[in-house]
């Protein structure tokens, strides 16, 4: 198929973004506008062909830049407004994004203020759900009581997400907090199977009750984990460009998304930390076209999957399905 036609199809598709860290989505242009003397040149880590040598390098680059901007709830609002405008330009209709719980202490701003600041910038035509990302070692004397209150009482908090290096030990507070969050109607997520083994994915499903795995690529390495993904109807919120640039997958031809889909594992596409990777959501679809020869029906299925797990009214979901089906038929004639 002519490349231009399939790229036009991607541009037209209604889409979702279900794995996005707001601190990692800091717009480069905002840094330039605030600190022109420091950020007048394009950064090395967004150059063509750049790949991080380690997760630690990625993390240090992201933290160094994010801490220059995120100082208050107002900063979160300004960043959110810019992110959401970009989403609308790409025909994104639904977004799940997380803020880092540790920023509550760094900014001395309440998490509820951060949530409301983000939600205050949601434009017409876009639905947004806010999650709190919680590191595996986050339960400090300061943050622990805040996390407990958050999953019980905070308005606007849609769910929680366990993240951070998978080599950190899982502490005893994690499972009870996830269980409490579930009782209070929060959606549960967990970063697993990115740098850690397939067993981490199984643990998140069985011990935390998670049905939304962030990344989860290494589930492909263990048959019983693959079976569990299908049996429990778990969704993998995948970020192909992130996985490639962080070396989670060494070569594009090894990226297992098509195998997941063939096996009946629901997958979605997202950008993860676009500040660090220089990507947009449409780029994730384009990467699958260029490197894995994805077809229009396969791309359409990924878009449908996003709306299938989205926390939206049934009428919104059905409208998106209808448009995806019409576009698929139109562009495959």
Secondary structure, 3 states (H helix, E strand, C coil): CCHHHHHHHHHHCCEEEEEEECHHHCCHHHHHHHCCCCCCCCCHHHCCCCCCCCHHHHHHHHHHHHHHHCCCHHHHHHHHHHHHHHHHHCCEEEEEEEEECHHHHHHCCCHHHHHHHHHCCCCCCCEEEEEEEEECCCCCCCHHHHHHHHHHHCCCEEEEEEECCCCCCCCCHHHHHHHHHHHCCCEEEEEECCCCCHHHHHHHHHHHCCCEEEECHHHHHCHHHHHHHHHCCCEEEECHHHHHHCCCCCCHHHCCHHHHHHCCCEEEECCECHHHHCCCHHHHHHHHHHHHCCCHHHHHHHHHHHHHHCCCCHHHHHHHHHHHHHHHHHHHC
